[in-house]
Amino acid sequence: LIYSWDYGIELIDLFGKPMAYVMSELPRRIEEALKVDDRIKSVTNFEFDRKGKALHTTFTVVTTVGNIDSELEVEI
């Protein structure tokens, strides 16, 4: 294993929560999970798109070797 089981993002407790809460909490959790890696400087440009019970987010990961556009979709 490259990373321990502690590496990742906690999403389970967001299920059933109001969408506004999830949208405010998700950027912090994504950045917290990614910044464990010292090559990641920051996570920026969060954008959200609601699709029924799903929340699709796109964001930019700023790394020591350049920027990476990424996305995540969670069902709430």
N, CA, C, O and CB atoms as a CASP TS submission, in Angstrom:
PFRMAT TS
TARGET T0000
AUTHOR 0000-0000-0000
METHOD Language model
MODEL 1
PARENT N/A
ATOM      1  N   LEU     1       0.828  -1.196   0.000  1.00  0.00           N
ATOM      2  CA  LEU     1       0.000   0.000   0.000  1.00  0.00           C
ATOM      3  C   LEU     1       0.865   1.251   0.000  1.00  0.00           C
ATOM      4  O   LEU     1       1.870   1.334   0.706  1.00  0.00           O
ATOM      5  CB  LEU     1      -0.938   0.003   1.206  1.00  0.00           C
ATOM      6  N   ILE     2       0.452   2.220  -0.807  1.00  0.00           N
ATOM      7  CA  ILE     2       1.171   3.487  -0.853  1.00  0.00           C
ATOM      8  C   ILE     2       0.738   4.379   0.297  1.00  0.00           C
ATOM      9  O   ILE     2       1.575   5.010   0.944  1.00  0.00           O
ATOM     10  CB  ILE     2       0.941   4.194  -2.195  1.00  0.00           C
ATOM     11  N   TYR     3      -0.575   4.439   0.560  1.00  0.00           N
ATOM     12  CA  TYR     3      -1.129   5.300   1.608  1.00  0.00           C
ATOM     13  C   TYR     3      -1.842   4.452   2.650  1.00  0.00           C
ATOM     14  O   TYR     3      -2.338   3.365   2.351  1.00  0.00           O
ATOM     15  CB  TYR     3      -2.099   6.346   1.008  1.00  0.00           C
ATOM     16  N   SER     4      -1.888   4.957   3.868  1.00  0.00           N
ATOM     17  CA  SER     4      -2.608   4.245   4.924  1.00  0.00           C
ATOM     18  C   SER     4      -4.107   4.386   4.698  1.00  0.00           C
ATOM     19  O   SER     4      -4.535   5.150   3.833  1.00  0.00           O
ATOM     20  CB  SER     4      -2.213   4.782   6.327  1.00  0.00           C
ATOM     21  N   TRP     5      -4.910   3.652   5.473  1.00  0.00           N
ATOM     22  CA  TRP     5      -6.364   3.730   5.374  1.00  0.00           C
ATOM     23  C   TRP     5      -6.878   5.091   5.827  1.00  0.00           C
ATOM     24  O   TRP     5      -8.037   5.419   5.576  1.00  0.00           O
ATOM     25  CB  TRP     5      -7.010   2.626   6.204  1.00  0.00           C
ATOM     26  N   ASP     6      -6.045   5.891   6.488  1.00  0.00           N
ATOM     27  CA  ASP     6      -6.447   7.223   6.922  1.00  0.00           C
ATOM     28  C   ASP     6      -6.449   8.224   5.781  1.00  0.00           C
ATOM     29  O   ASP     6      -6.954   9.335   5.941  1.00  0.00           O
ATOM     30  CB  ASP     6      -5.536   7.706   8.019  1.00  0.00           C
ATOM     31  N   TYR     7      -5.896   7.859   4.633  1.00  0.00           N
ATOM     32  CA  TYR     7      -5.809   8.756   3.480  1.00  0.00           C
ATOM     33  C   TYR     7      -7.116   8.687   2.704  1.00  0.00           C
ATOM     34  O   TYR     7      -7.586   7.598   2.373  1.00  0.00           O
ATOM     35  CB  TYR     7      -4.602   8.385   2.566  1.00  0.00           C
ATOM     36  N   GLY     8      -7.698   9.824   2.415  1.00  0.00           N
ATOM     37  CA  GLY     8      -8.934   9.856   1.641  1.00  0.00           C
ATOM     38  C   GLY     8      -9.855  10.943   2.129  1.00  0.00           C
ATOM     39  O   GLY     8      -9.441  11.846   2.855  1.00  0.00           O
ATOM     40  N   ILE     9     -11.091  10.853   1.732  1.00  0.00           N
ATOM     41  CA  ILE     9     -12.072  11.882   2.073  1.00  0.00           C
ATOM     42  C   ILE     9     -13.273  11.237   2.751  1.00  0.00           C
ATOM     43  O   ILE     9     -13.759  10.194   2.314  1.00  0.00           O
ATOM     44  CB  ILE     9     -12.515  12.666   0.813  1.00  0.00           C
ATOM     45  N   GLU    10     -13.738  11.855   3.802  1.00  0.00           N
ATOM     46  CA  GLU    10     -14.902  11.388   4.541  1.00  0.00           C
ATOM     47  C   GLU    10     -16.155  12.004   3.926  1.00  0.00           C
ATOM     48  O   GLU    10     -16.329  13.223   3.960  1.00  0.00           O
ATOM     49  CB  GLU    10     -14.788  11.745   6.053  1.00  0.00           C
ATOM     50  N   LEU    11     -17.023  11.171   3.368  1.00  0.00           N
ATOM     51  CA  LEU    11     -18.247  11.673   2.754  1.00  0.00           C
ATOM     52  C   LEU    11     -19.512  11.072   3.347  1.00  0.00           C
ATOM     53  O   LEU    11     -20.594  11.638   3.188  1.00  0.00           O
ATOM     54  CB  LEU    11     -18.216  11.406   1.286  1.00  0.00           C
ATOM     55  N   ILE    12     -19.400   9.944   4.023  1.00  0.00           N
ATOM     56  CA  ILE    12     -20.570   9.196   4.462  1.00  0.00           C
ATOM     57  C   ILE    12     -21.521  10.035   5.312  1.00  0.00           C
ATOM     58  O   ILE    12     -22.737   9.882   5.206  1.00  0.00           O
ATOM     59  CB  ILE    12     -20.135   7.982   5.237  1.00  0.00           C
ATOM     60  N   ASP    13     -20.986  10.914   6.151  1.00  0.00           N
ATOM     61  CA  ASP    13     -21.862  11.694   7.031  1.00  0.00           C
ATOM     62  C   ASP    13     -22.558  12.841   6.303  1.00  0.00           C
ATOM     63  O   ASP    13     -23.376  13.536   6.905  1.00  0.00           O
ATOM     64  CB  ASP    13     -21.063  12.246   8.194  1.00  0.00           C
ATOM     65  N   LEU    14     -22.258  13.055   5.033  1.00  0.00           N
ATOM     66  CA  LEU    14     -22.924  14.101   4.257  1.00  0.00           C
ATOM     67  C   LEU    14     -24.239  13.619   3.647  1.00  0.00           C
ATOM     68  O   LEU    14     -25.065  14.439   3.245  1.00  0.00           O
ATOM     69  CB  LEU    14     -22.002  14.599   3.158  1.00  0.00           C
ATOM     70  N   PHE    15     -24.445  12.310   3.571  1.00  0.00           N
ATOM     71  CA  PHE    15     -25.676  11.770   2.999  1.00  0.00           C
ATOM     72  C   PHE    15     -26.875  12.224   3.819  1.00  0.00           C
ATOM     73  O   PHE    15     -26.900  12.082   5.042  1.00  0.00           O
ATOM     74  CB  PHE    15     -25.620  10.229   2.934  1.00  0.00           C
ATOM     75  N   GLY    16     -27.869  12.772   3.127  1.00  0.00           N
ATOM     76  CA  GLY    16     -29.090  13.229   3.781  1.00  0.00           C
ATOM     77  C   GLY    16     -29.024  14.648   4.319  1.00  0.00           C
ATOM     78  O   GLY    16     -30.026  15.163   4.814  1.00  0.00           O
ATOM     79  N   LYS    17     -27.874  15.284   4.235  1.00  0.00           N
ATOM     80  CA  LYS    17     -27.722  16.660   4.726  1.00  0.00           C
ATOM     81  C   LYS    17     -28.241  17.637   3.670  1.00  0.00           C
ATOM     82  O   LYS    17     -28.297  17.295   2.489  1.00  0.00           O
ATOM     83  CB  LYS    17     -26.229  16.968   5.075  1.00  0.00           C
ATOM     84  N   PRO    18     -28.617  18.845   4.082  1.00  0.00           N
ATOM     85  CA  PRO    18     -29.057  19.849   3.113  1.00  0.00           C
ATOM     86  C   PRO    18     -27.960  20.166   2.097  1.00  0.00           C
ATOM     87  O   PRO    18     -26.778  20.211   2.438  1.00  0.00           O
ATOM     88  CB  PRO    18     -29.485  21.128   3.834  1.00  0.00           C
ATOM     89  N   MET    19     -28.363  20.382   0.858  1.00  0.00           N
ATOM     90  CA  MET    19     -27.411  20.623  -0.222  1.00  0.00           C
ATOM     91  C   MET    19     -26.522  21.836   0.077  1.00  0.00           C
ATOM     92  O   MET    19     -25.333  21.818  -0.240  1.00  0.00           O
ATOM     93  CB  MET    19     -28.155  20.830  -1.545  1.00  0.00           C
ATOM     94  N   ALA    20     -27.078  22.878   0.677  1.00  0.00           N
ATOM     95  CA  ALA    20     -26.275  24.071   0.998  1.00  0.00           C
ATOM     96  C   ALA    20     -25.144  23.722   1.964  1.00  0.00           C
ATOM     97  O   ALA    20     -24.033  24.234   1.831  1.00  0.00           O
ATOM     98  CB  ALA    20     -27.166  25.179   1.606  1.00  0.00           C
ATOM     99  N   TYR    21     -25.424  22.860   2.926  1.00  0.00           N
ATOM    100  CA  TYR    21     -24.390  22.439   3.881  1.00  0.00           C
ATOM    101  C   TYR    21     -23.297  21.645   3.159  1.00  0.00           C
ATOM    102  O   TYR    21     -22.107  21.873   3.374  1.00  0.00           O
ATOM    103  CB  TYR    21     -25.012  21.586   5.024  1.00  0.00           C
ATOM    104  N   VAL    22     -23.714  20.723   2.312  1.00  0.00           N
ATOM    105  CA  VAL    22     -22.748  19.888   1.582  1.00  0.00           C
ATOM    106  C   VAL    22     -21.859  20.764   0.700  1.00  0.00           C
ATOM    107  O   VAL    22     -20.648  20.551   0.634  1.00  0.00           O
ATOM    108  CB  VAL    22     -23.481  18.822   0.719  1.00  0.00           C
ATOM    109  N   MET    23     -22.452  21.743   0.026  1.00  0.00           N
ATOM    110  CA  MET    23     -21.690  22.616  -0.853  1.00  0.00           C
ATOM    111  C   MET    23     -20.687  23.471  -0.082  1.00  0.00           C
ATOM    112  O   MET    23     -19.645  23.838  -0.623  1.00  0.00           O
ATOM    113  CB  MET    23     -22.630  23.505  -1.638  1.00  0.00           C
ATOM    114  N   SER    24     -20.987  23.788   1.159  1.00  0.00           N
ATOM    115  CA  SER    24     -20.040  24.570   1.954  1.00  0.00           C
ATOM    116  C   SER    24     -18.966  23.691   2.584  1.00  0.00           C
ATOM    117  O   SER    24     -17.855  24.158   2.837  1.00  0.00           O
ATOM    118  CB  SER    24     -20.776  25.338   3.040  1.00  0.00           C
ATOM    119  N   GLU    25     -19.280  22.446   2.834  1.00  0.00           N
ATOM    120  CA  GLU    25     -18.357  21.533   3.513  1.00  0.00           C
ATOM    121  C   GLU    25     -17.422  20.798   2.559  1.00  0.00           C
ATOM    122  O   GLU    25     -16.275  20.518   2.909  1.00  0.00           O
ATOM    123  CB  GLU    25     -19.138  20.528   4.313  1.00  0.00           C
ATOM    124  N   LEU    26     -17.897  20.489   1.371  1.00  0.00           N
ATOM    125  CA  LEU    26     -17.131  19.670   0.427  1.00  0.00           C
ATOM    126  C   LEU    26     -15.775  20.265   0.043  1.00  0.00           C
ATOM    127  O   LEU    26     -14.794  19.523   0.021  1.00  0.00           O
ATOM    128  CB  LEU    26     -17.939  19.456  -0.814  1.00  0.00           C
ATOM    129  N   PRO    27     -15.664  21.554  -0.259  1.00  0.00           N
ATOM    130  CA  PRO    27     -14.339  22.084  -0.604  1.00  0.00           C
ATOM    131  C   PRO    27     -13.302  21.904   0.508  1.00  0.00           C
ATOM    132  O   PRO    27     -12.148  21.572   0.239  1.00  0.00           O
ATOM    133  CB  PRO    27     -14.454  23.550  -0.943  1.00  0.00           C
ATOM    134  N   ARG    28     -13.714  22.119   1.737  1.00  0.00           N
ATOM    135  CA  ARG    28     -12.782  21.947   2.858  1.00  0.00           C
ATOM    136  C   ARG    28     -12.319  20.494   2.949  1.00  0.00           C
ATOM    137  O   ARG    28     -11.132  20.226   3.133  1.00  0.00           O
ATOM    138  CB  ARG    28     -13.442  22.382   4.190  1.00  0.00           C
ATOM    139  N   ARG    29     -13.244  19.577   2.821  1.00  0.00           N
ATOM    140  CA  ARG    29     -12.891  18.159   2.937  1.00  0.00           C
ATOM    141  C   ARG    29     -12.009  17.688   1.780  1.00  0.00           C
ATOM    142  O   ARG    29     -11.080  16.907   1.987  1.00  0.00           O
ATOM    143  CB  ARG    29     -14.156  17.311   2.995  1.00  0.00           C
ATOM    144  N   ILE    30     -12.292  18.152   0.581  1.00  0.00           N
ATOM    145  CA  ILE    30     -11.466  17.774  -0.568  1.00  0.00           C
ATOM    146  C   ILE    30     -10.053  18.299  -0.380  1.00  0.00           C
ATOM    147  O   ILE    30      -9.082  17.565  -0.561  1.00  0.00           O
ATOM    148  CB  ILE    30     -12.071  18.311  -1.886  1.00  0.00           C
ATOM    149  N   GLU    31      -9.940  19.574  -0.016  1.00  0.00           N
ATOM    150  CA  GLU    31      -8.604  20.156   0.166  1.00  0.00           C
ATOM    151  C   GLU    31      -7.860  19.467   1.302  1.00  0.00           C
ATOM    152  O   GLU    31      -6.664  19.201   1.186  1.00  0.00           O
ATOM    153  CB  GLU    31      -8.706  21.665   0.444  1.00  0.00           C
ATOM    154  N   GLU    32      -8.546  19.178   2.387  1.00  0.00           N
ATOM    155  CA  GLU    32      -7.914  18.499   3.529  1.00  0.00           C
ATOM    156  C   GLU    32      -7.384  17.128   3.121  1.00  0.00           C
ATOM    157  O   GLU    32      -6.291  16.740   3.534  1.00  0.00           O
ATOM    158  CB  GLU    32      -8.915  18.353   4.694  1.00  0.00           C
ATOM    159  N   ALA    33      -8.138  16.398   2.323  1.00  0.00           N
ATOM    160  CA  ALA    33      -7.723  15.064   1.892  1.00  0.00           C
ATOM    161  C   ALA    33      -6.525  15.131   0.939  1.00  0.00           C
ATOM    162  O   ALA    33      -5.601  14.324   1.036  1.00  0.00           O
ATOM    163  CB  ALA    33      -8.893  14.340   1.213  1.00  0.00           C
ATOM    164  N   LEU    34      -6.548  16.095   0.025  1.00  0.00           N
ATOM    165  CA  LEU    34      -5.484  16.173  -0.977  1.00  0.00           C
ATOM    166  C   LEU    34      -4.189  16.766  -0.442  1.00  0.00           C
ATOM    167  O   LEU    34      -3.107  16.388  -0.890  1.00  0.00           O
ATOM    168  CB  LEU    34      -5.950  16.986  -2.144  1.00  0.00           C
ATOM    169  N   LYS    35      -4.283  17.684   0.505  1.00  0.00           N
ATOM    170  CA  LYS    35      -3.080  18.355   0.985  1.00  0.00           C
ATOM    171  C   LYS    35      -2.222  17.481   1.897  1.00  0.00           C
ATOM    172  O   LYS    35      -1.186  17.930   2.388  1.00  0.00           O
ATOM    173  CB  LYS    35      -3.462  19.608   1.712  1.00  0.00           C
ATOM    174  N   VAL    36      -2.640  16.250   2.125  1.00  0.00           N
ATOM    175  CA  VAL    36      -1.783  15.291   2.831  1.00  0.00           C
ATOM    176  C   VAL    36      -0.522  15.045   2.004  1.00  0.00           C
ATOM    177  O   VAL    36       0.555  14.778   2.537  1.00  0.00           O
ATOM    178  CB  VAL    36      -2.540  13.948   3.099  1.00  0.00           C
ATOM    179  N   ASP    37      -0.692  15.143   0.694  1.00  0.00           N
ATOM    180  CA  ASP    37       0.429  14.986  -0.237  1.00  0.00           C
ATOM    181  C   ASP    37       1.166  16.322  -0.335  1.00  0.00           C
ATOM    182  O   ASP    37       0.565  17.329  -0.708  1.00  0.00           O
ATOM    183  CB  ASP    37      -0.067  14.510  -1.653  1.00  0.00           C
ATOM    184  N   ASP    38       2.450  16.342  -0.009  1.00  0.00           N
ATOM    185  CA  ASP    38       3.198  17.604   0.025  1.00  0.00           C
ATOM    186  C   ASP    38       3.442  18.214  -1.359  1.00  0.00           C
ATOM    187  O   ASP    38       3.964  19.325  -1.455  1.00  0.00           O
ATOM    188  CB  ASP    38       4.523  17.384   0.706  1.00  0.00           C
ATOM    189  N   ARG    39       3.075  17.512  -2.425  1.00  0.00           N
ATOM    190  CA  ARG    39       3.191  18.080  -3.773  1.00  0.00           C
ATOM    191  C   ARG    39       2.004  18.969  -4.130  1.00  0.00           C
ATOM    192  O   ARG    39       2.033  19.683  -5.133  1.00  0.00           O
ATOM    193  CB  ARG    39       3.318  16.964  -4.800  1.00  0.00           C
ATOM    194  N   ILE    40       0.967  18.923  -3.308  1.00  0.00           N
ATOM    195  CA  ILE    40      -0.236  19.715  -3.565  1.00  0.00           C
ATOM    196  C   ILE    40      -0.177  20.995  -2.759  1.00  0.00           C
ATOM    197  O   ILE    40      -0.087  20.974  -1.531  1.00  0.00           O
ATOM    198  CB  ILE    40      -1.515  18.916  -3.222  1.00  0.00           C
ATOM    199  N   LYS    41      -0.229  22.118  -3.474  1.00  0.00           N
ATOM    200  CA  LYS    41      -0.152  23.429  -2.830  1.00  0.00           C
ATOM    201  C   LYS    41      -1.514  23.923  -2.375  1.00  0.00           C
ATOM    202  O   LYS    41      -1.648  24.428  -1.260  1.00  0.00           O
ATOM    203  CB  LYS    41       0.465  24.439  -3.774  1.00  0.00           C
ATOM    204  N   SER    42      -2.535  23.782  -3.228  1.00  0.00           N
ATOM    205  CA  SER    42      -3.878  24.238  -2.891  1.00  0.00           C
ATOM    206  C   SER    42      -4.893  23.621  -3.828  1.00  0.00           C
ATOM    207  O   SER    42      -4.543  22.975  -4.816  1.00  0.00           O
ATOM    208  CB  SER    42      -3.964  25.763  -2.945  1.00  0.00           C
ATOM    209  N   VAL    43      -6.164  23.831  -3.498  1.00  0.00           N
ATOM    210  CA  VAL    43      -7.273  23.389  -4.328  1.00  0.00           C
ATOM    211  C   VAL    43      -8.180  24.606  -4.509  1.00  0.00           C
ATOM    212  O   VAL    43      -8.627  25.198  -3.527  1.00  0.00           O
ATOM    213  CB  VAL    43      -8.048  22.158  -3.680  1.00  0.00           C
ATOM    214  N   THR    44      -8.450  24.977  -5.751  1.00  0.00           N
ATOM    215  CA  THR    44      -9.165  26.218  -6.037  1.00  0.00           C
ATOM    216  C   THR    44     -10.273  26.013  -7.065  1.00  0.00           C
ATOM    217  O   THR    44     -10.486  24.911  -7.569  1.00  0.00           O
ATOM    218  CB  THR    44      -8.194  27.278  -6.530  1.00  0.00           C
ATOM    219  N   ASN    45     -10.966  27.099  -7.356  1.00  0.00           N
ATOM    220  CA  ASN    45     -11.961  27.164  -8.438  1.00  0.00           C
ATOM    221  C   ASN    45     -13.073  26.131  -8.328  1.00  0.00           C
ATOM    222  O   ASN    45     -13.417  25.477  -9.313  1.00  0.00           O
ATOM    223  CB  ASN    45     -11.278  26.995  -9.754  1.00  0.00           C
ATOM    224  N   PHE    46     -13.632  25.983  -7.139  1.00  0.00           N
ATOM    225  CA  PHE    46     -14.734  25.037  -6.963  1.00  0.00           C
ATOM    226  C   PHE    46     -15.984  25.549  -7.667  1.00  0.00           C
ATOM    227  O   PHE    46     -16.367  26.709  -7.516  1.00  0.00           O
ATOM    228  CB  PHE    46     -15.020  24.804  -5.464  1.00  0.00           C
ATOM    229  N   GLU    47     -16.606  24.679  -8.427  1.00  0.00           N
ATOM    230  CA  GLU    47     -17.887  24.961  -9.070  1.00  0.00           C
ATOM    231  C   GLU    47     -18.794  23.765  -8.842  1.00  0.00           C
ATOM    232  O   GLU    47     -18.345  22.619  -8.883  1.00  0.00           O
ATOM    233  CB  GLU    47     -17.714  25.258 -10.602  1.00  0.00           C
ATOM    234  N   PHE    48     -20.081  24.036  -8.599  1.00  0.00           N
ATOM    235  CA  PHE    48     -21.037  22.979  -8.276  1.00  0.00           C
ATOM    236  C   PHE    48     -22.171  22.957  -9.283  1.00  0.00           C
ATOM    237  O   PHE    48     -22.579  23.991  -9.811  1.00  0.00           O
ATOM    238  CB  PHE    48     -21.591  23.164  -6.862  1.00  0.00           C
ATOM    239  N   ASP    49     -22.672  21.751  -9.538  1.00  0.00           N
ATOM    240  CA  ASP    49     -23.818  21.560 -10.415  1.00  0.00           C
ATOM    241  C   ASP    49     -24.703  20.489  -9.782  1.00  0.00           C
ATOM    242  O   ASP    49     -24.287  19.343  -9.616  1.00  0.00           O
ATOM    243  CB  ASP    49     -23.373  21.155 -11.872  1.00  0.00           C
ATOM    244  N   ARG    50     -25.924  20.877  -9.434  1.00  0.00           N
ATOM    245  CA  ARG    50     -26.870  19.920  -8.850  1.00  0.00           C
ATOM    246  C   ARG    50     -27.539  19.134  -9.957  1.00  0.00           C
ATOM    247  O   ARG    50     -27.971  19.694 -10.964  1.00  0.00           O
ATOM    248  CB  ARG    50     -27.932  20.640  -7.979  1.00  0.00           C
ATOM    249  N   LYS    51     -27.618  17.822  -9.757  1.00  0.00           N
ATOM    250  CA  LYS    51     -28.298  16.934 -10.691  1.00  0.00           C
ATOM    251  C   LYS    51     -29.200  16.023  -9.878  1.00  0.00           C
ATOM    252  O   LYS    51     -28.825  14.893  -9.563  1.00  0.00           O
ATOM    253  CB  LYS    51     -27.279  16.110 -11.556  1.00  0.00           C
ATOM    254  N   GLY    52     -30.384  16.506  -9.539  1.00  0.00           N
ATOM    255  CA  GLY    52     -31.290  15.734  -8.691  1.00  0.00           C
ATOM    256  C   GLY    52     -30.696  15.591  -7.302  1.00  0.00           C
ATOM    257  O   GLY    52     -30.463  16.588  -6.619  1.00  0.00           O
ATOM    258  N   LYS    53     -30.450  14.362  -6.880  1.00  0.00           N
ATOM    259  CA  LYS    53     -29.852  14.118  -5.570  1.00  0.00           C
ATOM    260  C   LYS    53     -28.332  14.068  -5.633  1.00  0.00           C
ATOM    261  O   LYS    53     -27.676  13.829  -4.619  1.00  0.00           O
ATOM    262  CB  LYS    53     -30.382  12.824  -4.991  1.00  0.00           C
ATOM    263  N   ALA    54     -27.774  14.289  -6.803  1.00  0.00           N
ATOM    264  CA  ALA    54     -26.319  14.255  -6.959  1.00  0.00           C
ATOM    265  C   ALA    54     -25.771  15.679  -7.017  1.00  0.00           C
ATOM    266  O   ALA    54     -26.420  16.602  -7.510  1.00  0.00           O
ATOM    267  CB  ALA    54     -25.920  13.465  -8.234  1.00  0.00           C
ATOM    268  N   LEU    55     -24.573  15.821  -6.504  1.00  0.00           N
ATOM    269  CA  LEU    55     -23.867  17.093  -6.566  1.00  0.00           C
ATOM    270  C   LEU    55     -22.547  16.842  -7.287  1.00  0.00           C
ATOM    271  O   LEU    55     -21.703  16.078  -6.818  1.00  0.00           O
ATOM    272  CB  LEU    55     -23.637  17.701  -5.130  1.00  0.00           C
ATOM    273  N   HIS    56     -22.383  17.497  -8.431  1.00  0.00           N
ATOM    274  CA  HIS    56     -21.169  17.367  -9.229  1.00  0.00           C
ATOM    275  C   HIS    56     -20.323  18.602  -8.970  1.00  0.00           C
ATOM    276  O   HIS    56     -20.812  19.725  -9.088  1.00  0.00           O
ATOM    277  CB  HIS    56     -21.492  17.202 -10.761  1.00  0.00           C
ATOM    278  N   THR    57     -19.072  18.407  -8.624  1.00  0.00           N
ATOM    279  CA  THR    57     -18.179  19.536  -8.393  1.00  0.00           C
ATOM    280  C   THR    57     -16.928  19.395  -9.244  1.00  0.00           C
ATOM    281  O   THR    57     -16.384  18.302  -9.407  1.00  0.00           O
ATOM    282  CB  THR    57     -17.808  19.643  -6.907  1.00  0.00           C
ATOM    283  N   THR    58     -16.490  20.512  -9.775  1.00  0.00           N
ATOM    284  CA  THR    58     -15.219  20.564 -10.487  1.00  0.00           C
ATOM    285  C   THR    58     -14.312  21.521  -9.723  1.00  0.00           C
ATOM    286  O   THR    58     -14.782  22.464  -9.087  1.00  0.00           O
ATOM    287  CB  THR    58     -15.407  21.018 -11.985  1.00  0.00           C
ATOM    288  N   PHE    59     -13.013  21.270  -9.793  1.00  0.00           N
ATOM    289  CA  PHE    59     -12.055  22.096  -9.069  1.00  0.00           C
ATOM    290  C   PHE    59     -10.678  21.937  -9.689  1.00  0.00           C
ATOM    291  O   PHE    59     -10.439  21.026 -10.481  1.00  0.00           O
ATOM    292  CB  PHE    59     -12.025  21.724  -7.571  1.00  0.00           C
ATOM    293  N   THR    60      -9.783  22.830  -9.320  1.00  0.00           N
ATOM    294  CA  THR    60      -8.411  22.803  -9.820  1.00  0.00           C
ATOM    295  C   THR    60      -7.466  22.473  -8.666  1.00  0.00           C
ATOM    296  O   THR    60      -7.513  23.100  -7.608  1.00  0.00           O
ATOM    297  CB  THR    60      -8.027  24.164 -10.478  1.00  0.00           C
ATOM    298  N   VAL    61      -6.616  21.486  -8.889  1.00  0.00           N
ATOM    299  CA  VAL    61      -5.605  21.112  -7.907  1.00  0.00           C
ATOM    300  C   VAL    61      -4.298  21.758  -8.342  1.00  0.00           C
ATOM    301  O   VAL    61      -3.780  21.466  -9.420  1.00  0.00           O
ATOM    302  CB  VAL    61      -5.462  19.545  -7.779  1.00  0.00           C
ATOM    303  N   VAL    62      -3.769  22.637  -7.498  1.00  0.00           N
ATOM    304  CA  VAL    62      -2.513  23.327  -7.799  1.00  0.00           C
ATOM    305  C   VAL    62      -1.387  22.504  -7.177  1.00  0.00           C
ATOM    306  O   VAL    62      -1.319  22.347  -5.958  1.00  0.00           O
ATOM    307  CB  VAL    62      -2.514  24.815  -7.252  1.00  0.00           C
ATOM    308  N   THR    63      -0.497  21.976  -8.039  1.00  0.00           N
ATOM    309  CA  THR    63       0.585  21.114  -7.573  1.00  0.00           C
ATOM    310  C   THR    63       1.935  21.751  -7.873  1.00  0.00           C
ATOM    311  O   THR    63       2.024  22.789  -8.530  1.00  0.00           O
ATOM    312  CB  THR    63       0.490  19.725  -8.227  1.00  0.00           C
ATOM    313  N   THR    64       2.966  21.113  -7.384  1.00  0.00           N
ATOM    314  CA  THR    64       4.320  21.615  -7.625  1.00  0.00           C
ATOM    315  C   THR    64       4.744  21.456  -9.081  1.00  0.00           C
ATOM    316  O   THR    64       5.730  22.060  -9.503  1.00  0.00           O
ATOM    317  CB  THR    64       5.309  20.898  -6.725  1.00  0.00           C
ATOM    318  N   VAL    65       4.015  20.651  -9.856  1.00  0.00           N
ATOM    319  CA  VAL    65       4.360  20.446 -11.266  1.00  0.00           C
ATOM    320  C   VAL    65       3.323  21.017 -12.221  1.00  0.00           C
ATOM    321  O   VAL    65       3.407  20.794 -13.429  1.00  0.00           O
ATOM    322  CB  VAL    65       4.533  18.975 -11.542  1.00  0.00           C
ATOM    323  N   GLY    66       2.349  21.749 -11.698  1.00  0.00           N
ATOM    324  CA  GLY    66       1.322  22.352 -12.549  1.00  0.00           C
ATOM    325  C   GLY    66      -0.069  22.136 -11.987  1.00  0.00           C
ATOM    326  O   GLY    66      -0.246  21.541 -10.924  1.00  0.00           O
ATOM    327  N   ASN    67      -1.049  22.631 -12.720  1.00  0.00           N
ATOM    328  CA  ASN    67      -2.438  22.529 -12.289  1.00  0.00           C
ATOM    329  C   ASN    67      -3.114  21.321 -12.916  1.00  0.00           C
ATOM    330  O   ASN    67      -2.827  20.942 -14.051  1.00  0.00           O
ATOM    331  CB  ASN    67      -3.203  23.802 -12.644  1.00  0.00           C
ATOM    332  N   ILE    68      -4.025  20.723 -12.144  1.00  0.00           N
ATOM    333  CA  ILE    68      -4.787  19.568 -12.616  1.00  0.00           C
ATOM    334  C   ILE    68      -6.264  19.873 -12.394  1.00  0.00           C
ATOM    335  O   ILE    68      -6.684  20.143 -11.269  1.00  0.00           O
ATOM    336  CB  ILE    68      -4.356  18.243 -11.875  1.00  0.00           C
ATOM    337  N   ASP    69      -7.056  19.829 -13.473  1.00  0.00           N
ATOM    338  CA  ASP    69      -8.507  19.978 -13.342  1.00  0.00           C
ATOM    339  C   ASP    69      -9.074  18.639 -12.921  1.00  0.00           C
ATOM    340  O   ASP    69      -8.735  17.603 -13.492  1.00  0.00           O
ATOM    341  CB  ASP    69      -9.164  20.473 -14.677  1.00  0.00           C
ATOM    342  N   SER    70      -9.941  18.665 -11.917  1.00  0.00           N
ATOM    343  CA  SER    70     -10.483  17.427 -11.392  1.00  0.00           C
ATOM    344  C   SER    70     -11.973  17.594 -11.119  1.00  0.00           C
ATOM    345  O   SER    70     -12.508  18.701 -11.185  1.00  0.00           O
ATOM    346  CB  SER    70      -9.737  17.002 -10.112  1.00  0.00           C
ATOM    347  N   GLU    71     -12.634  16.483 -10.812  1.00  0.00           N
ATOM    348  CA  GLU    71     -14.062  16.531 -10.522  1.00  0.00           C
ATOM    349  C   GLU    71     -14.445  15.403  -9.587  1.00  0.00           C
ATOM    350  O   GLU    71     -13.728  14.415  -9.434  1.00  0.00           O
ATOM    351  CB  GLU    71     -14.882  16.454 -11.811  1.00  0.00           C
ATOM    352  N   LEU    72     -15.601  15.585  -8.967  1.00  0.00           N
ATOM    353  CA  LEU    72     -16.126  14.604  -8.023  1.00  0.00           C
ATOM    354  C   LEU    72     -17.633  14.710  -8.049  1.00  0.00           C
ATOM    355  O   LEU    72     -18.175  15.814  -8.101  1.00  0.00           O
ATOM    356  CB  LEU    72     -15.566  14.826  -6.578  1.00  0.00           C
ATOM    357  N   GLU    73     -18.316  13.584  -8.014  1.00  0.00           N
ATOM    358  CA  GLU    73     -19.768  13.603  -7.925  1.00  0.00           C
ATOM    359  C   GLU    73     -20.185  12.734  -6.766  1.00  0.00           C
ATOM    360  O   GLU    73     -19.743  11.592  -6.642  1.00  0.00           O
ATOM    361  CB  GLU    73     -20.426  13.124  -9.242  1.00  0.00           C
ATOM    362  N   VAL    74     -21.044  13.280  -5.908  1.00  0.00           N
ATOM    363  CA  VAL    74     -21.536  12.546  -4.765  1.00  0.00           C
ATOM    364  C   VAL    74     -23.050  12.596  -4.761  1.00  0.00           C
ATOM    365  O   VAL    74     -23.643  13.603  -5.147  1.00  0.00           O
ATOM    366  CB  VAL    74     -20.961  13.110  -3.457  1.00  0.00           C
ATOM    367  N   GLU    75     -23.678  11.513  -4.326  1.00  0.00           N
ATOM    368  CA  GLU    75     -25.129  11.499  -4.156  1.00  0.00           C
ATOM    369  C   GLU    75     -25.442  11.826  -2.725  1.00  0.00           C
ATOM    370  O   GLU    75     -24.892  11.226  -1.801  1.00  0.00           O
ATOM    371  CB  GLU    75     -25.740  10.136  -4.555  1.00  0.00           C
ATOM    372  N   ILE    76     -26.339  12.791  -2.540  1.00  0.00           N
ATOM    373  CA  ILE    76     -26.663  13.257  -1.203  1.00  0.00           C
ATOM    374  C   ILE    76     -28.074  12.829  -0.844  1.00  0.00           C
ATOM    375  O   ILE    76     -28.548  13.124   0.253  1.00  0.00           O
ATOM    376  CB  ILE    76     -26.515  14.783  -1.102  1.00  0.00           C
TER
END
